[in-house]
């Protein structure tokens, strides 16, 4: 229990007095009742499989003790369900908004604002696009569609700031370009020996961080049949979308590994296509595929921010700080 040793003088002239704590009791406030830990949580595909056109937030703000909707302290994830011929506006006070098309086809329009140019694009299943700050975009579906939408609005809310100007140009990655790169990756014999068989999607305006925006990181990951990936961890949160899998795929996650590199007392998250789950920062995690065919995962992280702060700290079981 945190102990307050003393407070400063009574408030005056609009100033407040400080709380002064014993360092031993206050240095790590990430615990229930103070700064709430990020929980394990999974959302089923049933959330978006039927129903009207809607924005469906994956909201953990009550558990986190922060303003919502928020899936993590810095990020908010949602499913967008769109019926044919209908649309919705994806409004958020955010500096980065990422959309992945889980299924469907349609178009996005965002009007110009001052010196910020308008944005128009057509999207289809497997496409990914990222928008900077600007006017609210309108998404309209040509056929029944579901998109996964992640933005950094909770971070801006915590900082008490508004996104007043774009930090990058809009980017659209087509499913065809992603598939072509995945074919090359799978043909590379060295890829099968790496810790992860994955593609990082980067924005040309952030070459030093190799991230999709200045705050967001995006990866298309393959988990081959029979794979039992060695655990790794990082200090960014991961908001994971399960793109495709069969029964028999799951993730093991926990706070410690044993001397052999296995996760101690792991929490198991079973996969289903179209489902989503959260991997808390600093927790070891490993993906397992016993389904009989390749599985695919899309983790979105706040690793652009952590890379800029030099705090990402990716670690692989066995003590490796990086993996080529």
C-alpha positions as YAML, in Angstrom:
chain: A
units: angstrom
residues:
- id: 1
  name: UNK
  ca: [0.00, 0.00, 0.00]
- id: 2
  name: UNK
  ca: [1.36, 3.42, -0.97]
- id: 3
  name: UNK
  ca: [2.21, 5.64, 1.97]
- id: 4
  name: UNK
  ca: [2.09, 9.44, 1.77]
- id: 5
  name: UNK
  ca: [4.87, 10.83, 3.93]
- id: 6
  name: UNK
  ca: [3.88, 14.48, 3.72]
- id: 7
  name: UNK
  ca: [2.39, 17.20, 1.59]
- id: 8
  name: UNK
  ca: [3.59, 20.66, 0.75]
- id: 9
  name: UNK
  ca: [2.10, 23.91, 1.97]
- id: 10
  name: UNK
  ca: [-1.59, 24.61, 1.49]
- id: 11
  name: UNK
  ca: [-2.57, 25.61, -2.01]
- id: 12
  name: UNK
  ca: [-2.66, 29.30, -2.87]
- id: 13
  name: UNK
  ca: [-2.57, 31.52, -5.94]
- id: 14
  name: UNK
  ca: [-3.98, 28.69, -8.06]
- id: 15
  name: UNK
  ca: [-1.22, 26.25, -7.12]
- id: 16
  name: UNK
  ca: [-1.73, 22.90, -5.43]
- id: 17
  name: UNK
  ca: [0.50, 21.19, -2.94]
- id: 18
  name: UNK
  ca: [2.51, 18.08, -3.82]
- id: 19
  name: UNK
  ca: [2.07, 14.56, -2.53]
- id: 20
  name: UNK
  ca: [5.42, 13.17, -1.38]
- id: 21
  name: UNK
  ca: [5.83, 9.39, -1.35]
- id: 22
  name: UNK
  ca: [8.36, 6.92, -0.06]
- id: 23
  name: UNK
  ca: [10.11, 5.79, -3.26]
- id: 24
  name: UNK
  ca: [9.94, 2.15, -2.19]
- id: 25
  name: UNK
  ca: [6.15, 2.28, -2.13]
- id: 26
  name: UNK
  ca: [5.55, 4.46, -5.19]
- id: 27
  name: UNK
  ca: [8.20, 3.69, -7.81]
- id: 28
  name: UNK
  ca: [6.09, 1.08, -9.62]
- id: 29
  name: UNK
  ca: [2.43, 2.12, -9.50]
- id: 30
  name: UNK
  ca: [1.31, -0.33, -12.24]
- id: 31
  name: UNK
  ca: [-0.92, -2.47, -10.05]
- id: 32
  name: UNK
  ca: [-4.63, -2.83, -9.37]
- id: 33
  name: UNK
  ca: [-6.11, 0.24, -7.75]
- id: 34
  name: UNK
  ca: [-3.45, 2.64, -9.09]
- id: 35
  name: UNK
  ca: [-2.29, 2.46, -12.70]
- id: 36
  name: UNK
  ca: [-4.36, -0.53, -13.79]
- id: 37
  name: UNK
  ca: [-2.41, -3.28, -15.61]
- id: 38
  name: UNK
  ca: [-3.42, -4.04, -19.19]
- id: 39
  name: UNK
  ca: [-5.60, -7.18, -19.04]
- id: 40
  name: UNK
  ca: [-5.71, -10.22, -21.28]
- id: 41
  name: UNK
  ca: [-8.80, -10.02, -23.44]
- id: 42
  name: UNK
  ca: [-10.13, -11.50, -26.66]
- id: 43
  name: UNK
  ca: [-13.06, -10.53, -28.89]
- id: 44
  name: UNK
  ca: [-14.93, -13.12, -31.02]
- id: 45
  name: UNK
  ca: [-15.68, -12.82, -34.71]
- id: 46
  name: UNK
  ca: [-19.37, -13.03, -33.81]
- id: 47
  name: UNK
  ca: [-19.08, -9.37, -32.79]
- id: 48
  name: UNK
  ca: [-19.06, -8.28, -36.44]
- id: 49
  name: UNK
  ca: [-20.55, -11.21, -38.37]
- id: 50
  name: UNK
  ca: [-24.12, -9.88, -38.49]
- id: 51
  name: UNK
  ca: [-26.15, -6.81, -37.67]
- id: 52
  name: UNK
  ca: [-26.57, -3.29, -39.03]
- id: 53
  name: UNK
  ca: [-23.88, -0.90, -40.20]
- id: 54
  name: UNK
  ca: [-22.01, 0.02, -37.01]
- id: 55
  name: UNK
  ca: [-18.74, 1.03, -35.38]
- id: 56
  name: UNK
  ca: [-17.92, -1.63, -32.77]
- id: 57
  name: UNK
  ca: [-15.25, -0.45, -30.30]
- id: 58
  name: UNK
  ca: [-13.03, -2.99, -28.53]
- id: 59
  name: UNK
  ca: [-13.23, -0.97, -25.36]
- id: 60
  name: UNK
  ca: [-11.26, -1.76, -22.19]
- id: 61
  name: UNK
  ca: [-11.33, 1.78, -20.79]
- id: 62
  name: UNK
  ca: [-13.24, 0.76, -17.66]
- id: 63
  name: UNK
  ca: [-10.64, -1.89, -16.79]
- id: 64
  name: UNK
  ca: [-7.81, 0.53, -17.61]
- id: 65
  name: UNK
  ca: [-9.30, 3.44, -15.69]
- id: 66
  name: UNK
  ca: [-9.03, 5.87, -18.60]
- id: 67
  name: UNK
  ca: [-11.30, 7.78, -20.96]
- id: 68
  name: UNK
  ca: [-12.87, 5.61, -23.63]
- id: 69
  name: UNK
  ca: [-13.11, 4.07, -26.01]
- id: 70
  name: UNK
  ca: [-9.62, 2.68, -25.47]
- id: 71
  name: UNK
  ca: [-8.21, -0.80, -26.06]
- id: 72
  name: UNK
  ca: [-4.86, 0.13, -24.51]
- id: 73
  name: UNK
  ca: [-3.62, 3.30, -22.82]
- id: 74
  name: UNK
  ca: [-2.51, 4.73, -26.19]
- id: 75
  name: UNK
  ca: [-4.64, 2.98, -28.82]
- id: 76
  name: UNK
  ca: [-8.28, 2.31, -29.64]
- id: 77
  name: UNK
  ca: [-9.31, -0.60, -31.87]
- id: 78
  name: UNK
  ca: [-12.70, -1.09, -33.52]
- id: 79
  name: UNK
  ca: [-14.49, -3.23, -36.04]
- id: 80
  name: UNK
  ca: [-16.39, -1.32, -38.73]
- id: 81
  name: UNK
  ca: [-19.31, -3.31, -40.11]
- id: 82
  name: UNK
  ca: [-20.79, -1.92, -43.33]
- id: 83
  name: UNK
  ca: [-23.81, -3.21, -45.21]
- id: 84
  name: UNK
  ca: [-23.91, -2.96, -49.02]
- id: 85
  name: UNK
  ca: [-24.61, 0.58, -50.21]
- id: 86
  name: UNK
  ca: [-24.21, 2.02, -46.72]
- id: 87
  name: UNK
  ca: [-21.45, 4.05, -45.08]
- id: 88
  name: UNK
  ca: [-20.15, 5.41, -41.82]
- id: 89
  name: UNK
  ca: [-17.82, 8.18, -40.72]
- id: 90
  name: UNK
  ca: [-14.75, 7.08, -38.74]
- id: 91
  name: UNK
  ca: [-14.40, 10.09, -36.47]
- id: 92
  name: UNK
  ca: [-11.48, 10.30, -34.03]
- id: 93
  name: UNK
  ca: [-9.22, 12.99, -32.59]
- id: 94
  name: UNK
  ca: [-6.07, 11.09, -33.56]
- id: 95
  name: UNK
  ca: [-2.75, 11.61, -35.30]
- id: 96
  name: UNK
  ca: [-2.74, 8.15, -36.97]
- id: 97
  name: UNK
  ca: [-5.65, 5.98, -38.11]
- id: 98
  name: UNK
  ca: [-5.02, 2.54, -39.61]
- id: 99
  name: UNK
  ca: [-7.63, 0.46, -41.44]
- id: 100
  name: UNK
  ca: [-7.35, -3.19, -42.52]
- id: 101
  name: UNK
  ca: [-10.05, -4.69, -44.75]
- id: 102
  name: UNK
  ca: [-10.94, -8.05, -43.26]
- id: 103
  name: UNK
  ca: [-13.53, -8.62, -45.97]
- id: 104
  name: UNK
  ca: [-15.50, -6.63, -48.52]
- id: 105
  name: UNK
  ca: [-15.05, -3.83, -51.02]
- id: 106
  name: UNK
  ca: [-15.77, -0.11, -51.05]
- id: 107
  name: UNK
  ca: [-14.29, 3.37, -51.05]
- id: 108
  name: UNK
  ca: [-13.10, 6.06, -48.67]
- id: 109
  name: UNK
  ca: [-13.47, 9.80, -49.11]
- id: 110
  name: UNK
  ca: [-12.03, 12.52, -46.89]
- id: 111
  name: UNK
  ca: [-12.54, 16.20, -47.77]
- id: 112
  name: UNK
  ca: [-9.75, 18.72, -47.95]
- id: 113
  name: UNK
  ca: [-9.16, 21.01, -44.99]
- id: 114
  name: UNK
  ca: [-7.06, 24.16, -45.38]
- id: 115
  name: UNK
  ca: [-3.70, 23.06, -46.76]
- id: 116
  name: UNK
  ca: [-4.53, 19.37, -46.20]
- id: 117
  name: UNK
  ca: [-5.46, 17.67, -49.47]
- id: 118
  name: UNK
  ca: [-8.52, 15.48, -49.88]
- id: 119
  name: UNK
  ca: [-8.16, 11.68, -49.87]
- id: 120
  name: UNK
  ca: [-10.01, 9.23, -52.11]
- id: 121
  name: UNK
  ca: [-9.26, 5.53, -52.41]
- id: 122
  name: UNK
  ca: [-10.95, 2.24, -53.29]
- id: 123
  name: UNK
  ca: [-10.36, -0.69, -50.97]
- id: 124
  name: UNK
  ca: [-10.93, -4.44, -51.08]
- id: 125
  name: UNK
  ca: [-10.25, -7.51, -48.93]
- id: 126
  name: UNK
  ca: [-6.68, -7.59, -47.63]
- id: 127
  name: UNK
  ca: [-5.91, -3.91, -48.21]
- id: 128
  name: UNK
  ca: [-4.41, -1.74, -45.49]
- id: 129
  name: UNK
  ca: [-4.39, 2.05, -45.41]
- id: 130
  name: UNK
  ca: [-3.24, 4.71, -42.96]
- id: 131
  name: UNK
  ca: [-4.48, 8.28, -42.60]
- id: 132
  name: UNK
  ca: [-2.93, 11.19, -40.70]
- id: 133
  name: UNK
  ca: [-4.86, 13.87, -38.83]
- id: 134
  name: UNK
  ca: [-7.46, 15.69, -40.89]
- id: 135
  name: UNK
  ca: [-11.17, 15.77, -41.63]
- id: 136
  name: UNK
  ca: [-13.32, 12.77, -40.72]
- id: 137
  name: UNK
  ca: [-13.28, 10.12, -43.49]
- id: 138
  name: UNK
  ca: [-16.44, 8.52, -44.89]
- id: 139
  name: UNK
  ca: [-16.27, 4.81, -45.69]
- id: 140
  name: UNK
  ca: [-18.90, 3.39, -48.04]
- id: 141
  name: UNK
  ca: [-19.34, -0.29, -48.88]
- id: 142
  name: UNK
  ca: [-20.11, -1.80, -52.28]
- id: 143
  name: UNK
  ca: [-20.69, -5.17, -50.59]
- id: 144
  name: UNK
  ca: [-20.95, -6.36, -47.00]
- id: 145
  name: UNK
  ca: [-17.66, -5.35, -45.42]
- id: 146
  name: UNK
  ca: [-15.75, -5.51, -42.15]
- id: 147
  name: UNK
  ca: [-12.69, -3.35, -41.44]
- id: 148
  name: UNK
  ca: [-10.36, -3.31, -38.45]
- id: 149
  name: UNK
  ca: [-9.65, 0.27, -37.37]
- id: 150
  name: UNK
  ca: [-6.93, 1.29, -34.90]
- id: 151
  name: UNK
  ca: [-6.03, 4.87, -33.95]
- id: 152
  name: UNK
  ca: [-3.92, 6.68, -31.35]
- id: 153
  name: UNK
  ca: [-6.69, 8.89, -29.96]
- id: 154
  name: UNK
  ca: [-6.31, 7.65, -26.34]
- id: 155
  name: UNK
  ca: [-2.67, 8.83, -26.36]
- id: 156
  name: UNK
  ca: [-3.71, 12.33, -27.42]
- id: 157
  name: UNK
  ca: [-6.49, 12.37, -24.82]
- id: 158
  name: UNK
  ca: [-4.00, 11.50, -22.09]
- id: 159
  name: UNK
  ca: [-1.62, 14.25, -23.23]
- id: 160
  name: UNK
  ca: [-4.45, 16.79, -23.44]
- id: 161
  name: UNK
  ca: [-3.60, 17.71, -27.03]
- id: 162
  name: UNK
  ca: [-5.31, 17.80, -30.41]
- id: 163
  name: UNK
  ca: [-3.88, 16.72, -33.75]
- id: 164
  name: UNK
  ca: [-3.64, 20.07, -35.52]
- id: 165
  name: UNK
  ca: [-1.63, 19.04, -38.59]
- id: 166
  name: UNK
  ca: [-0.79, 15.83, -40.46]
- id: 167
  name: UNK
  ca: [2.53, 14.17, -39.65]
- id: 168
  name: UNK
  ca: [2.66, 12.07, -42.83]
- id: 169
  name: UNK
  ca: [0.97, 11.53, -46.16]
- id: 170
  name: UNK
  ca: [-1.81, 8.95, -46.51]
- id: 171
  name: UNK
  ca: [-0.64, 5.47, -47.49]
- id: 172
  name: UNK
  ca: [-2.51, 2.58, -49.15]
- id: 173
  name: UNK
  ca: [-1.05, -0.94, -49.33]
- id: 174
  name: UNK
  ca: [-3.00, -3.25, -51.64]
- id: 175
  name: UNK
  ca: [-3.59, -6.93, -50.93]
- id: 176
  name: UNK
  ca: [-1.85, -7.77, -54.22]
- id: 177
  name: UNK
  ca: [1.39, -6.11, -53.13]
- id: 178
  name: UNK
  ca: [1.25, -7.80, -49.72]
- id: 179
  name: UNK
  ca: [0.64, -11.22, -51.30]
- id: 180
  name: UNK
  ca: [3.52, -10.79, -53.73]
- id: 181
  name: UNK
  ca: [5.91, -10.02, -50.86]
- id: 182
  name: UNK
  ca: [4.61, -12.97, -48.82]
- id: 183
  name: UNK
  ca: [5.31, -15.32, -51.73]
- id: 184
  name: UNK
  ca: [8.90, -14.09, -51.85]
- id: 185
  name: UNK
  ca: [9.25, -14.42, -48.09]
- id: 186
  name: UNK
  ca: [8.06, -18.02, -48.08]
- id: 187
  name: UNK
  ca: [10.45, -18.86, -50.92]
- id: 188
  name: UNK
  ca: [13.43, -17.65, -48.87]
- id: 189
  name: UNK
  ca: [14.93, -20.71, -47.07]
- id: 190
  name: UNK
  ca: [16.29, -18.54, -44.26]
- id: 191
  name: UNK
  ca: [12.80, -17.26, -43.35]
- id: 192
  name: UNK
  ca: [11.77, -20.65, -41.98]
- id: 193
  name: UNK
  ca: [14.64, -20.50, -39.47]
- id: 194
  name: UNK
  ca: [13.75, -17.07, -38.05]
- id: 195
  name: UNK
  ca: [11.76, -16.39, -34.89]
- id: 196
  name: UNK
  ca: [8.90, -14.88, -36.90]
- id: 197
  name: UNK
  ca: [7.92, -15.21, -40.59]
- id: 198
  name: UNK
  ca: [6.50, -11.76, -41.06]
- id: 199
  name: UNK
  ca: [6.40, -8.58, -43.12]
- id: 200
  name: UNK
  ca: [6.72, -5.18, -41.48]
- id: 201
  name: UNK
  ca: [4.81, -2.49, -43.34]
- id: 202
  name: UNK
  ca: [6.69, 0.80, -43.30]
- id: 203
  name: UNK
  ca: [5.95, 4.35, -44.40]
- id: 204
  name: UNK
  ca: [8.63, 5.98, -46.59]
- id: 205
  name: UNK
  ca: [8.53, 9.08, -44.37]
- id: 206
  name: UNK
  ca: [9.69, 7.09, -41.31]
- id: 207
  name: UNK
  ca: [12.78, 5.21, -42.52]
- id: 208
  name: UNK
  ca: [14.56, 5.33, -39.17]
- id: 209
  name: UNK
  ca: [11.77, 3.58, -37.25]
- id: 210
  name: UNK
  ca: [10.54, 1.45, -40.18]
- id: 211
  name: UNK
  ca: [6.97, 1.87, -38.95]
- id: 212
  name: UNK
  ca: [3.67, 2.57, -40.72]
- id: 213
  name: UNK
  ca: [3.28, 5.93, -38.92]
- id: 214
  name: UNK
  ca: [5.13, 7.89, -36.26]
- id: 215
  name: UNK
  ca: [3.08, 6.07, -33.57]
- id: 216
  name: UNK
  ca: [1.82, 2.85, -35.20]
- id: 217
  name: UNK
  ca: [3.58, -0.35, -36.23]
- id: 218
  name: UNK
  ca: [1.95, -2.96, -38.48]
- id: 219
  name: UNK
  ca: [3.00, -6.50, -39.34]
- id: 220
  name: UNK
  ca: [1.53, -9.24, -41.50]
- id: 221
  name: UNK
  ca: [2.59, -12.47, -39.83]
- id: 222
  name: UNK
  ca: [2.49, -16.03, -41.11]
- id: 223
  name: UNK
  ca: [2.41, -18.98, -38.72]
- id: 224
  name: UNK
  ca: [3.14, -22.18, -40.68]
- id: 225
  name: UNK
  ca: [1.45, -25.45, -39.87]
- id: 226
  name: UNK
  ca: [3.37, -27.23, -37.12]
- id: 227
  name: UNK
  ca: [5.05, -24.06, -35.90]
- id: 228
  name: UNK
  ca: [5.74, -23.55, -32.21]
- id: 229
  name: UNK
  ca: [7.33, -20.12, -32.18]
- id: 230
  name: UNK
  ca: [9.93, -19.33, -29.52]
- id: 231
  name: UNK
  ca: [8.57, -16.67, -27.16]
- id: 232
  name: UNK
  ca: [9.47, -13.01, -27.46]
- id: 233
  name: UNK
  ca: [8.35, -9.80, -25.78]
- id: 234
  name: UNK
  ca: [8.40, -6.03, -26.30]
- id: 235
  name: UNK
  ca: [7.30, -2.96, -24.40]
- id: 236
  name: UNK
  ca: [4.70, -1.94, -26.98]
- id: 237
  name: UNK
  ca: [1.16, -3.25, -26.65]
- id: 238
  name: UNK
  ca: [-0.08, -5.50, -29.48]
- id: 239
  name: UNK
  ca: [-3.66, -5.33, -30.74]
- id: 240
  name: UNK
  ca: [-3.83, -8.56, -32.73]
- id: 241
  name: UNK
  ca: [-6.28, -9.29, -35.54]
- id: 242
  name: UNK
  ca: [-6.58, -12.94, -36.59]
- id: 243
  name: UNK
  ca: [-6.89, -12.76, -40.36]
- id: 244
  name: UNK
  ca: [-7.11, -16.46, -41.15]
- id: 245
  name: UNK
  ca: [-6.73, -19.77, -39.34]
- id: 246
  name: UNK
  ca: [-8.26, -23.17, -38.70]
- id: 247
  name: UNK
  ca: [-8.91, -24.71, -35.25]
- id: 248
  name: UNK
  ca: [-5.66, -25.66, -33.55]
- id: 249
  name: UNK
  ca: [-4.02, -22.23, -33.60]
- id: 250
  name: UNK
  ca: [-3.42, -20.37, -30.35]
- id: 251
  name: UNK
  ca: [-1.15, -17.94, -28.52]
- id: 252
  name: UNK
  ca: [0.56, -18.61, -25.19]
- id: 253
  name: UNK
  ca: [1.36, -15.52, -23.13]
- id: 254
  name: UNK
  ca: [2.80, -14.92, -19.67]
- id: 255
  name: UNK
  ca: [5.10, -12.74, -17.62]
- id: 256
  name: UNK
  ca: [8.05, -15.15, -17.17]
- id: 257
  name: UNK
  ca: [10.03, -17.79, -19.04]
- id: 258
  name: UNK
  ca: [11.84, -20.76, -17.51]
- id: 259
  name: UNK
  ca: [15.54, -21.61, -18.12]
- id: 260
  name: UNK
  ca: [14.60, -23.55, -21.28]
- id: 261
  name: UNK
  ca: [12.87, -20.47, -22.74]
- id: 262
  name: UNK
  ca: [9.30, -21.76, -22.29]
- id: 263
  name: UNK
  ca: [6.62, -19.50, -20.82]
- id: 264
  name: UNK
  ca: [5.80, -20.23, -17.18]
- id: 265
  name: UNK
  ca: [2.11, -20.77, -16.38]
- id: 266
  name: UNK
  ca: [0.96, -19.42, -19.74]
- id: 267
  name: UNK
  ca: [-2.44, -17.94, -20.49]
- id: 268
  name: UNK
  ca: [-3.84, -19.52, -23.67]
- id: 269
  name: UNK
  ca: [-5.75, -17.55, -26.32]
- id: 270
  name: UNK
  ca: [-7.42, -19.74, -28.94]
- id: 271
  name: UNK
  ca: [-7.68, -18.25, -32.40]
- id: 272
  name: UNK
  ca: [-10.65, -17.91, -34.71]
- id: 273
  name: UNK
  ca: [-10.66, -16.08, -38.07]
- id: 274
  name: UNK
  ca: [-11.91, -12.54, -37.64]
- id: 275
  name: UNK
  ca: [-11.29, -12.51, -33.89]
- id: 276
  name: UNK
  ca: [-8.99, -10.14, -32.04]
- id: 277
  name: UNK
  ca: [-6.99, -10.15, -28.81]
- id: 278
  name: UNK
  ca: [-4.59, -7.97, -26.85]
- id: 279
  name: UNK
  ca: [-1.02, -8.83, -25.84]
- id: 280
  name: UNK
  ca: [0.08, -6.67, -22.88]
- id: 281
  name: UNK
  ca: [3.49, -4.96, -23.06]
- id: 282
  name: UNK
  ca: [6.38, -6.82, -21.49]
- id: 283
  name: UNK
  ca: [4.61, -10.19, -21.61]
- id: 284
  name: UNK
  ca: [6.28, -13.14, -23.30]
- id: 285
  name: UNK
  ca: [4.17, -14.62, -26.11]
- id: 286
  name: UNK
  ca: [4.43, -17.44, -28.61]
- id: 287
  name: UNK
  ca: [2.13, -18.52, -31.44]
- id: 288
  name: UNK
  ca: [1.38, -22.22, -32.06]
- id: 289
  name: UNK
  ca: [-0.21, -23.76, -35.15]
- id: 290
  name: UNK
  ca: [-1.42, -27.34, -35.08]
- id: 291
  name: UNK
  ca: [-4.26, -26.80, -37.53]
- id: 292
  name: UNK
  ca: [-2.93, -28.43, -40.68]
- id: 293
  name: UNK
  ca: [-2.47, -25.27, -42.73]
- id: 294
  name: UNK
  ca: [-0.92, -21.80, -42.68]
- id: 295
  name: UNK
  ca: [-2.41, -19.15, -40.35]
- id: 296
  name: UNK
  ca: [-2.18, -15.38, -40.63]
- id: 297
  name: UNK
  ca: [-2.11, -12.63, -38.00]
- id: 298
  name: UNK
  ca: [-2.01, -8.81, -38.08]
- id: 299
  name: UNK
  ca: [-0.60, -7.20, -34.92]
- id: 300
  name: UNK
  ca: [-0.91, -3.41, -34.66]
- id: 301
  name: UNK
  ca: [1.30, -1.85, -31.97]
- id: 302
  name: UNK
  ca: [2.25, 1.55, -30.56]
- id: 303
  name: UNK
  ca: [5.84, 0.63, -31.44]
- id: 304
  name: UNK
  ca: [6.36, 3.71, -33.59]
- id: 305
  name: UNK
  ca: [6.13, 5.76, -30.41]
- id: 306
  name: UNK
  ca: [8.29, 3.32, -28.43]
- id: 307
  name: UNK
  ca: [10.95, 3.21, -31.13]
- id: 308
  name: UNK
  ca: [11.17, 7.01, -31.06]
- id: 309
  name: UNK
  ca: [11.51, 6.89, -27.26]
- id: 310
  name: UNK
  ca: [14.10, 4.06, -27.55]
- id: 311
  name: UNK
  ca: [11.98, 1.95, -25.18]
- id: 312
  name: UNK
  ca: [10.68, -0.85, -27.47]
- id: 313
  name: UNK
  ca: [13.22, -3.38, -26.14]
- id: 314
  name: UNK
  ca: [12.32, -6.48, -28.19]
- id: 315
  name: UNK
  ca: [13.65, -9.61, -26.50]
- id: 316
  name: UNK
  ca: [13.64, -13.24, -27.59]
- id: 317
  name: UNK
  ca: [13.71, -16.16, -25.17]
- id: 318
  name: UNK
  ca: [17.33, -17.15, -24.73]
- id: 319
  name: UNK
  ca: [18.45, -13.58, -24.09]
- id: 320
  name: UNK
  ca: [18.64, -12.24, -27.63]
- id: 321
  name: UNK
  ca: [17.92, -8.52, -27.98]
- id: 322
  name: UNK
  ca: [17.23, -8.78, -31.72]
- id: 323
  name: UNK
  ca: [16.74, -11.38, -34.42]
- id: 324
  name: UNK
  ca: [17.99, -11.14, -38.01]
...
